[in-house]
Amino acid sequence: MADQLTISSEKDVGQTTGAVPANGVGHHRGYDPRNPMANIHSDDQARLPAFGGEFQPGLWRPVEHRKFANPAPLGLCAFALTTFVLSAINMNARDVTAPNVAVPLAFGYGGLVQLLAGMWEMAVGNTFGATALSSYGGFWIAWGILLTPAWNITGPGGPYNTEATKAIDPKMADSAIGFFLTGWFIFTTILLLCTLRSTVMFFLLFFTLDLAFLFLACGHYAANNGVPTTSKHLTQTGGAFGMLAAFLAWYNAFAGIADSSNSFFLIPVFHFPWSEQGHKERLATKAGNATA
């Protein structure tokens, strides 16, 4: 028989306010809808709702019953810092336009560390997390290669700037990079669709990232079309959405790290009304109204 669903109040994490869910999925005593990582006590059969800190859009096992720690916050932080720096440059913050400083981050933190976090997600059985973190780790490594002067991929003499391409379109590299970013926009849209039943903060992370890829790609297409002012505005808009994605990644990372053992407060993750936890909360409200 499934364990009785217990949901913590704002004042007392251990206070029982819920009821047995209709689908029979058990939850542990002391469950806090603001952060399911707080006060985990459950058996091997228990499943907890998605909240972003596990980078898992569906029901998942508590981390304490694995041999590995939760790698999601590490991957999220690696993604967040690298995205933050590059987005600041895309926004021309403090008149900085050269993306050189993003290259070591793209290789070392956003690339290598996030790729490792994705592989560890594979080890703990999180298919979504493994696919997303590993892929974005690969994205940052590829972007670092793209920006590395030694490889000269888009600069003078690079493969997109041969004499043949210059005769056709001297700005063909912009369209090529646009193709690159459009592909990542499509991939991110696929991941976005998988977060629609999780939490608002998890969904917004991929939504803002998706828009960042879209605007950045359009910025490069506009540059190829010879409209630099429009290209600049599109790139800055993409940088703004990238900045939002960076802070949302840090937000979800904190949700995955913070619990009652290391933090004085927990941050809300805002379950969608149609999500697993949202459904249980509606059932609990109906049950409370019926007994009132």
N, C-alpha and C positions, 0 to 999 in steps of 0.2 A: 504494500500500500504506500502511496506517495506520502512524503512528509507534509505536515500542515504548513501552508504558506504563511509566513510571518513577515511583516513589513515594519520597519522601524519608524518611529515618529521623529520629528525634528529634535525633540528634547532627549529622548531615550532610544538609543539604537536597538536595545533589546526588547522594546515594548511590542507586543503582538497586536496588530490591527487588521490582519487579513483573514482569509478563509481558504479552504481547500480549493485550488483552481479546477475549472471544469475539465481541462485536458489531462489532469492527473500528473502534471510535471511537478516534482517536489522541489522545495527551496529550504534553505537552512534557517535556523533560528538566528535572529539578529540581522536579517537581510535589510540593507538600507538602499532604497531606490535611488538615492543620490549617487552612490558608489557601491556597486556590488562587491568590491574587494574588501570592504570593511567587515571585520568580525566574521570570517568564513568558518563555519562549522557544519559540515555536511558529509554524507556518505558518498561512495563511489558512483551511485546512480543519480545523484542530484545534478541538475542542470540550471545554470544561471542565465538571465537574459543578457543580451548584448548591451554594451554601454560605451564602447570606443577604446577604453583603456586596454582591452584585450585584442583590439583590432580584429574582432570576430563579429560579423553581422548577425549571427544566429545564436542559438543556445550553446553554452560552452561549459566545460568542467572547471571547477575551482583550481587555481594554480597549485595549491598546497598538495594536491594529489598527483603531481607530476614530479619527475626527477629533475626537470629544468625549471628555472625561474621564468617569469613572464618576459619575453624579449620585445614585446610591442612598444613599451615606453622608450627603449633604447633606439629602435628604428624610427619612432615618431620624432624624437629629439634630434636625431641625425638629419632627418628630412627637414625639420622645422628650421634649424639654424642655417643650413645651406640655402633653403628657399628664402629665408629672411634677408640674407646678405645679397643674393642675386636680385631679389625683388626691390630692395632699396636702390640698387644700381639701375634697374629698369625704370624706376620712378624718378631717376636723376636726383636723388636725395643729396643735398649739399653739393650739387653740380658734378657729382661723380658719374662718369659715363663708361669708363674702362672696366670691364668685368674681370680683370686679372686676379683680384683677390678671391674670387669665387672658385678659381681653378683648384687650389690645394684643398679647399673644403669639398669640392665635387669629387675629388679622388679619395681623400682620406676619411671624411666623416659621412657626408651624404652618400658617397659611393660605397667604399669598402665596408664601413661599419653598418650601414643600412642593409647591404647585401648579406652580411653575416647574420644580422637580426632576422632577415627573411629565411635564411637557412635554418636558424634555430626555431622559427615558426613552423617550418616543415617538420622538425623533430618533435614538436609538441602536438602535431596533428592539426594545425590551423591552416587549412588550404587557402582561405582568403588572405590571411596575413602573410603567408609565404609568397603567394603570387604578387600581392601589392608591394610589400617591402623589397622583395628581390628585384622586381621590375623597376621600381623607382631608384633603387641602388644602381641598377644597370643604366638607367637614364642619366644619373649624375656622372657616372664614369664616362658615358658617351658624350655628355655635354662638356666635361672637362677636356676630353680629347679634341672636341670641336674648337674649344677656345685656346688650346695649347699652341703657341706660336711655332714651336719646333716642327709640328706636323703640318702647319700651314694649309689646313683643309679648305678654308674659305678665303684666305688672303691671296695676294698676288702670287701666281705660280702654282696655287693649289688646284686640285682636280676640277673645281667648279669655275676656275678662271683661266682656262687654257685659251690660246689664241682663237680656237674655233668658237668657244662660247662667248668670248668678248665680241666677236664679229656679229653674233646674234643678239646678245643681251648682256651688257656689262654688269648687270645686277642679278644675274641668274642665281647667284648664291642665295639671295633672299628667298626666292621661291623654293629652292632646295631645302633650306632650313624650315620654311613654312610647311613643306611636306612632312618633315621630321616632327614638328610640333603638332601638326594635325593628327598624325598617328597616335601621339600620346593623348590628345584630346579624345579620340575614339576609345582608347583603352580606359581612360579615366571615366568616361561615360558608362562603360560596362560595369566598372566597380561601383559607380554611383548608384546604379540600379539595384545593386546588392545590399545597399544600406537603407533602403526605404522602410524596412521593418525593424530598424534598430533604434537609434536615438537621434535627436535633433543635432547635437554637437558632432556626432560621427558623420551624419549626412552632410552637414554644412562644410566639414573638412573637404570632402570630395567635390561638393558643389562649387566651392570657391576655387579649388584647384582646377576643376574642369574649365571654368570661365577664364582662369589665368592662361591656360594652354590655348584656348580659343582666341583670346585677344592678342596674345603674343604671335600666334600664327598669322592672324589677319594683319598685324603690324608689319610682318616681313613681306606679306603679299602686297601691301600698300607701298612699301619701299620699292619693290620690283616694278610697280605700276607708275613710279615716278611722282608720288605724292608724299614727300617727306614729312610735312606737317601732320597729315592724317596718321602716318606711320608712327610718329612720335607720340601722338595722343593715344593711339591703340596700345602701344608698348607700355606707356605709363599706366594705362588702365589695367593691362595685364599684370604689371608690377603691383598695383594696389590689391588686386584679387590674390596675387601670390603672397602678399604680406598678410592678408586675412587668413589664408590657408596655413601660413607658418604659425600664427598665434593659435589657430584652432588645433593644429597638430600638438603644440605645447600644452594646450588645454586638455586634450585627450590623454596625453602622456602623463600629466599630473593626476588625472582621474585614475590612471592605472597604477601609479606609484603610491599615492596618498591613501592611508587607511588609519584606523584608530591607534596604531602602534607608532606612527611617525608624524602625524599631523593633528593639529588642534581643530581642523575643520575639513569638511569634504565639499567638493564642488558639485553642483547639480548637472546631470547629463540630459534631462528632459526627454523622457521616453515618448515616442509617438503614440497617440491614442490607439492606433491600430496595431501596435507592436505587442509582443508577448507580455511584457510587463504592463503596458497600458491596458490590455484586456483584463489582466488580473486586478488592477487597481479599480477598474469599473465594476467588476464583480464584487470586490470588497466594499465599494461604496453602496452598491445596491443592497448587499447583505446588511450593511449598517443601517440603511434607511428602513429596511424591512423590520429590523428589530427595535427601531426607535419608537 
